[in-house]
Amino acid sequence: MKTTAMPEPQRKLSATETEAAIRIIYISTALYGILEILLVNGFMLLYFSAIGIPSERILLYLAIPGFNAIVTLLLFAQWTERIGKVLTGVIGLSISTSSAVLLILCSVSGKHLVEPLILLSVSIYGIGFGIYLNSWFPMLLTIIPGERRGRFFGTMRLIYQSVAIVFTFVVIWVLSKNASIGIFQTFLAISLILRIIGIILYTRIPELERNLHSKRTFIESILHSVGSPGYMPFCSYVFLLSLFTGACVSLFSLLAKDTLGMSEGQVILIGNLTTLGALIGFFSGGMMVDRIGTKYVFLLCHFSFAVVLILFLFRDFMFLPLIAVVGGLSLLFGLVQAASGVAISSEMLALTPADNKPMSTAICYSLILMGVALSGTICSRMLKLGMLSGSWTLLGSRLGAYDSLLLECGTMVLLLTVTLGLVPSVVKKVQWY
C-alpha cells in the first residue's frame, strides 16, 4: 500500500496566538451556527408546517441534509489536504448558506414550487455542511492542545448555545405576537446575515499545515482509516446510538404540536429548553471528559438517554403542567446529548490517525450523520404508512404514535448497552491545569 508522509506544520502557534485563534473559533461558530440551531430547535419544523407541509414529510426533509453530508464528507475528504482546511471550511459554509436564501423564497413561490425548493435547499445545505465538516476536526487537531480538548469543546458549544438561546428566545417572543410567514422569513434573513459575518471571521483562523497531496487512492485512504486500532468499533457504536436518538428532538416538537396541541411559541420554547440543556451538557461534559476520561461519560449518557425517552410516556403521572414536564425532559435530553457529543468528539480525535485526519474524521462523522438521517427517515415512513397506532393507553394514560416511537427508541438504547464494549476509551484522565 502506498504511504503518505506526515504533514509538517508550517509553524507552531505561541500560547498567545493559540488563544487568539480559539477566540476567533468561538465567535465565528456562534454567528454562523445560528442557522443550524434554527434547523433543530423547532423553528424550521413550524416554518414548514406554516407553509403547508405534512408532519411526516417534515421529518423526511429534515433528514435529507444528513444523507447528502455523508456523500460529500467521503468524496471531498482528500481534497481538504490539497486546498487547505480553512478554505475548505469557507467553501462548505458558503454553499450551505445559499440554502437559507432558497428557504426564504420557497414561501413566496408558486404552490407547485414550494416542495421542490425545500428539497433543493435542504439538499444544498447538506452538501455544504459535509464539505465544511471535512475540514473542521482536522483543523482543530492542529490548533487545540490535546490536554484541553474536552474543555475547548465544552466552552465552544457553551458560547454557541448561549448565543442561540438568546436568539431563539427573541424568536419565541415575536412568534407569540405574530406567527406569520413574513416573521419566519425575517428571522431566516437575520440568520443569513450573521452567518456571512461568521464566515468572514472564519477566514482568519490560521492554517498550520502545508497542503498535502496524498499518494493514497480514495479506497486506500478509507482502508487505512478503518484499519486503525479501535476506530471502526467506536464508529459502529456512535452510529447505532445516533440511529436511535437522532430523530428524538424533532419527535419532541411534533409531540408538542400535534398530540398536545401546544402553540408555536411553546413548541419553540421546548426546542430552546433542549438547547439550554445542551449548553449545560457541553460545559459539564467538557470538564468530565478532561477529569475522568470518556469511558464514564459514555456510560452515564448511554443509560440517561434511555431513562429520559421512556419518562416521556409517564408525563401524565408527574403532577406538573405538560409544558413543564415536556420542557424539563427536553432539557435533560439536550444535556445528555451534549455531554455525549463532547465525549464522542474527544474520543474521535484521539483515535484519528495523524497522517489521514480528513478521511478518518469523515468516516466517523458520516456514520453519525447516517444514523441521524436514517432515524428521521424511518420515523417518517412509519408515520406515513400508519404502522403505529394513533391512540393507545399505558396505565390509563392516552398516548399516540409519537409516544410509540419514543418508546421504541428508549428500548433500543437500553438493548444497545451490550455495544458499550465497542468504545475503546483511549482518552484518559488528564491533569487539570
N, C-alpha and C positions, 0 to 999 in steps of 0.2 A: 504493500500500500504506500502511496506517496505520502510524504510528510510535509509539514509546513513549519517553518521556523517560527519561534516565538516572536511576537511583535515587540520591538524595543521602544520603550517610552521616549518621546521626544525630549521630555524633561519631567522632573518631579515638582509638584507644587509645594511651595513652602506652607507652613501652618496658616499664615495669613491668607495666602492665595486659596488654600483649601476652604477656609471659612467663607471667603468671598464667593467661591463657586457654589458652595452649598446654599448660601443666601439666594443666589440667582435661581437655583433649582426650586427652592421653597416658594419664591414669589411667582415664578413663571408657571409652575404646576397649579398654584392656587387660582391663577387667572384663566389659563386655557382649560383647566379641568371643570369649570362650571358647566360647560355644555355636556360633559359626561354625567355630571350629577343630575341634570335635567332628564337624562335618558333613564335613570334608575330610581328616582325618588317619587314617581307617580305623576310628575308633570307631563311627560310625553304620553303616558297612558291616558290621561284626561284630555290632552290635546287631540289625540287620535279619536277618542270617543266623541269629542265635541264635533268633529267633522264627519261623524257617522260610520266609523269603523267598528265592526262587531268585536266583542271581547276576545273570542278565540283567535281571531286574526291579529289582534294587537299583540298577543303573546308570540305569534309567529314572526311578526315584523320586528319585534324587539330581540328576537333570537338570531335574525339574519346577520347582523354585524359580526357576531361571533364566528359564524361559518366562513364569512369572507376573510376575516382576520386570520383564521387558521391557514388558508391557502397562501395569503401574502406573507405571513410570517415565515413560512418554509421557503417560498420561491425567492424572496428578497434577502434571506439571511446572509448569503455570501457577498451580496453587493454592499452590505453595511461596512465591511472591512475595506472595500475598494474606494467608496466615495466618502467615507468618514462617518462617524457615529452621529455627530451633531447635525450634519447636513441631512443625513437620512431621517433623523427625527423631525427636522423642519419640513422636509418634503411630505412625510406622513401626516403631520399636523395640518399642513396647508390643504392637503387633499380632503381630509376628514372635515375641515372647516367648511368646505363648499357644500356639505350636506345640510348645514343649517340654513343656507340660502334656499335650497330646494324645499326644506320643511316649511319655510315661511310661504313659499309660492304655492304649495300644494293646496292650501286652504282657499286660495283666490282663483284657482284654475277651474276649468270645466269639470263637472262631476265625473265624467269618464276618464279624466286625467289624475284624479286625486290619488287613487291607489297605485297607479304606475309611478307617480312622482315620489310617493312614500317608499315604494320598493327601491327606486333608484337612489334615493337619499340614504336609506339605511345601508344599502349595498356599498355606496361610495364611502360612507363613514367607516364601515368595516375594513375596506381596503386600506384607507389611510391609517386607521388605528393599528393594523397589522404591521405596516411599514414602520410606523413610529416605535412600536414595541421591539422591533428588531434591534434598535439602537439603544433603547432605554437602559436595560440591565447591564449590557456590556459597557456602556458609558459610565454607569455608576461604579462598576468594578474598578475603573481606572482612577476614580476620584475619592470614593469613600473608604477610609481605612477599615480593615476587617473587624477590628475590635469595637467599632461603634456603629456597625450597620443596623443592628436592631434598633438603637436609639434614633438613628437617622430616619429609617422608615417610619418609626413611630411619630417623630416630630414632623416630618414632611406631611404625613397624612393627617396629623392633628391640625396643622395650618390649613391644609387643603380642605378638610371637612369643616373647619371653623368658618372659612370664607363662604363655603357652600351653604352652611346653616343660616348665616346672616342673609344671604341672597334669597334662599327659599322661604325664610320667614316673611320677607318682603312680598314674595310671590303669594304666599298664603293670605296675607292681609289684603292685598289688592284683589285676588280672586274672590275673597269673601264679599267684596263690594261689587265686583263686576267680573263675571266669568265669560266674557265674550271672546270670540275668535281673535279680535284685534289685540286683546290683552296678552293672549298666548304669543301672538306674533311679536309684540313689543319685547317681551322677555327673551324670546329667541334672538331678536336683533341685538339686545344688550349683551347676551352671552357671546354673540358673534364678535362684537367689538372688543370685549375683554379677552377673548381668545386670540385675536390678532395681536393685541398688546403683549400677551403672554408668549406668543411665538417669537416676537421681536426680541424679548428678553432671553428666550431660549438660545438664540443665535450667539449670545455672549458667553455661553458655557465653554470652557477651554477644551480643545481636542488634544489629548495627551499621547495618543499612539499614532505612529505613522500608518498611512494607508497600506494595507497588506493585500497582495494579490495571492489568494490561496492556490496552492498547487493541487489541492484535493478536488475531485469532481463532486457534484452535488450528492451523489449516492455515497461516496467515500466519506464526505463530511457528516452525513447522517449516521453512517455506521460507526464512525469514530466517537460520536456523541453518545449513541445508545450503548456502546461498549464500555463506557466509563463506569467504574465500580459504584454500585448503589444508585445510579442515576435513573435507570428505567423503572426499577421497583418503586422509587419515590414518585416518579411521574405517573405511574399507574394508580398509586394511592390518591394523588390530588385530582386525577381525572374522575375517579369514582366518587370522591367527596363532592366535586363540583356537579356531577350528574344529578345528585340527589339533594343539592342545596341551591343550585343555580337559579331556578325559577321562583324560589320562595318569596323573595321581596316583591315580585310582580303579583304573586298569588295573594300576598297580604293586602295589596292595594285593590285587587279585584274582589276579594272577600269583603272589604270595607265598602266598596262602591256598589257591587251587585247584590250581595247577600244581606249586608247590614244596613244598606241604604244611606250611607254617610254622604255628606256634602263634599263638593270639590275641595274646599279648604281643609276639611277633616282628612280626606284621602292624602293630600299633600303633607299635612301635619304628621300623619303616620309615616310617610316616607322620610320626613325630616327627622323624626324620632329615631328612625333606623340610622340616619346619618349621624345624629348625635351619639348614638350608641357606638357607631364606628369610630367617632372621634375619641371616645373614652378607650375603646379597644385598641386603637393604634398606639396610643400613649402607653397604656399599661402593658400591651403585648410587646412593644419595643423594649421596655425595661425588663420584662420577664425573660425575653429571649437572651438578652445580654447577661442577665444574672444567673439564670438556672438552665439555659440551653433550650433547644426547641422541643426536645422529647416530651417534657412535662406540659408544655404549651399545647402540643398536638393532642395529648391525652385529655387534657381539660376541655379543650374546644370540641373534640370529637363527641364526647358524651353530652356536652352542653347543647350542641346542635339538636340532638335527638330530643332532649328534655323540652327545649323551647318549642319545637314544632308540635310535639304531642300536647303540650299545655294549651295550644290554641283551641283544641277540641273541648276543653273544660272551662271556656270563658264564662259560661252561664252560672258556674258554681263559685265564682270568685268574689261575689257580693260587691262588685265595683261597677261603675259605668262602663259600657262596652268600649268607649273611646279610650278610657284609662287602661283597660285590660289589653286591647289590641295594640295600643300605642306602647305600653310597657313591654309587652312581649316582642314587638318590633324593635324596640331599643335594645333589648337583650340579644336579639338575633344579630343586630348590627355590631354590637360589642364583640360577640363570639366570632363573627365572620371577619372582623378587622384584625383581631388578635391572631386568628388562624392565618390570615393573609400575610401578616408580618413574619410569622414562623415559616410559611412556605417560601416567601421571598428570600429570607436569610439562608434557609437550607439549600434553596436552588443555587444561589450564588456560591455557596461553599462547595457544592458538588460539580459546578461547571468547570470543564477543562479549560485551562488558561489559554491554550492556543486555538480554541474553537468556540469562543464565547457566543457569538451571534447565533450560530446554528443550535447550540446546546440550549440556550435560553428560549429560542424559537420553538424547539420541540416541546419543552416543558409547558410553555405558555400556550401553545397550540392545543395541547391536551386539556388544559384548564378551560380554555375557551370552547373547545369541543364539548366538554361536559356541560358547561353553562348553556350553550346553544341547543344541544340535544335535550336538555332538561326543559327548556321553554317549548321546543318543538313537540316533544312527546306530550306534554301537558296540553298544548293547543289541540293536537289531534284527538286526544282522549275526550276533551270537551266538545270538539266539533262532531265526533262520531257518537256522542251520547253514551259513552262507555261507563259513565259514573251516574249514580242515582242523584237526581236533583233534590231529593229530600229523604233524609233518614234520621234515626234517633239514636242517641247514646245516653243511657241513664236518664231518659226522659227529655233530654235537650235536643231540639231540632237542628240538624246540620244539613249541609249541602255538598255540591260537587267539589268546591274548593277545599272544603274540610277533608274530603276523601283523599285529595291529592296531598295535602299536608300530612295526613296520617301515613300514607304510603311513603312519603319522603322521610318522615321521622323513623318509621320502622326500618327502612332500608339503611339509614345511617347507623342504627343500632346493630343491624346484621353485619355492617362493614367493620365492626370492631375487630374482626379477625384479620383485616388488612392492615392494621396498625404496624404489624411486623415488617411491612414493606418500607417503613420510614427508617433510614439508617441513622438519622440524627447525628451527623458529623459535626454540627455546630455545638461546640462545648461551652461550658460556662467560662466567661472571660472575666478578668478583673475589672471592677467598676472604677473608672477614673473620675 
